[in-house]
Amino acid sequence: MTLIIWDEAPMMNRLVFEAVNRYLKDICDNENAFGGKLVMFGEDFRQILLVVTHSSRKSIVATIVH
């Protein structure tokens, strides 16, 4: 079995995932997701900032600090 470890995955555009998915399906001749390969997506999710809509800078910073 093959394991592909993809670090910094949430930083990628979805088109990158779709392109890799299509490529692996094609070269592996397998219509399963990612050509049937096991893919583990990794990231330090604490690095991703929260999305706070209709908020001031002060309240956003307060949300991140707490």
Protein Blocks (a to p, Z undefined) as FASTA:
>chain_A
ZZdddehklmpcfklmmmmmmmmmmmnopabghhhpacdddddfklpccddehiafklmm
mmmmZZ
